[in-house]
Amino acid sequence: MGIGVSIFLIAVGAVLAFGVTADTEGVDIGTVGIVLMAIGAVGLLFTALVLGAREPVRRRRVVEDPYEPVAPATRRRVVEERRYDY
């Protein structure tokens, strides 16, 4: 469960617990809202612990050694040279 889902569950639970005044038979909407808020809070805590325990992302940076000798240029022989005068 990610941070977004956890916050969504907390928000929906708060709306159900504190904003809905409808009465239903067999299900207490306020209790459902409190349960959703609890699940969202546990998911948020778990996600924060898992993401916090990770090592920081390290990016490899390739740097060419400026003192490394460069291979000598190879000689090319010109076989045919054409000159176009327009």
C-alpha positions in Angstrom: 0.0 0.0 0.0 1.5 3.3 -1.0 1.2 6.8 0.5 -1.5 7.8 -1.8 -3.8 4.8 -1.0 -3.2 5.3 2.7 -4.2 9.0 2.6 -7.2 8.1 0.4 -8.4 5.5 3.0 -7.9 8.0 5.8 -10.0 10.6 3.9 -12.8 8.2 3.0 -12.9 6.9 6.6 -13.1 10.5 7.9 -15.9 11.3 5.6 -17.8 8.1 6.6 -17.1 8.6 10.3 -17.8 12.3 10.7 -19.7 13.4 7.6 -22.3 10.8 6.9 -25.4 10.8 9.1 -27.4 8.1 7.4 -28.6 5.1 9.4 -28.3 1.6 7.9 -29.5 -1.7 9.2 -26.7 -4.1 10.2 -23.8 -1.8 9.4 -22.6 1.2 11.4 -21.2 3.6 8.9 -19.2 5.5 11.6 -17.5 2.3 12.7 -16.6 1.5 9.1 -15.1 4.9 8.8 -13.0 4.5 11.9 -11.8 1.1 10.7 -10.8 2.6 7.3 -9.0 5.5 9.0 -7.1 2.9 11.2 -6.2 0.8 8.1 -5.0 3.9 6.3 -2.9 5.0 9.3 -1.3 1.6 9.6 -0.6 1.6 5.9 0.9 5.1 6.0 3.1 4.1 9.0 4.2 0.9 7.3 5.0 2.7 4.0 7.0 5.3 5.8 9.0 2.7 7.6 9.7 0.7 4.5 10.6 3.8 2.4 12.7 5.2 5.3 14.7 2.0 5.7 15.9 2.0 2.2 19.3 3.2 1.4 19.5 6.4 -0.6 19.6 6.0 -4.3 23.1 6.2 -5.5 23.7 6.9 -9.1 26.9 5.8 -10.8 28.7 8.5 -12.6 31.2 7.5 -15.2 34.0 10.0 -15.6 36.7 9.5 -18.2 40.3 9.7 -16.9 41.8 12.8 -18.6 45.3 11.4 -18.1 44.5 8.1 -19.8 46.5 7.8 -23.0 44.5 8.1 -26.2 45.1 5.6 -29.0 47.1 7.1 -31.9 45.2 8.2 -34.9 45.4 5.8 -37.8 46.5 7.0 -41.2 44.1 6.7 -44.1 45.2 6.6 -47.7 43.1 8.5 -50.2 42.5 6.2 -53.1 40.6 8.6 -55.4 40.0 12.2 -55.1 37.2 13.9 -57.0 36.8 17.5 -57.4 33.5 19.0 -58.5 33.5 22.5 -59.8 30.0 23.9 -60.4 
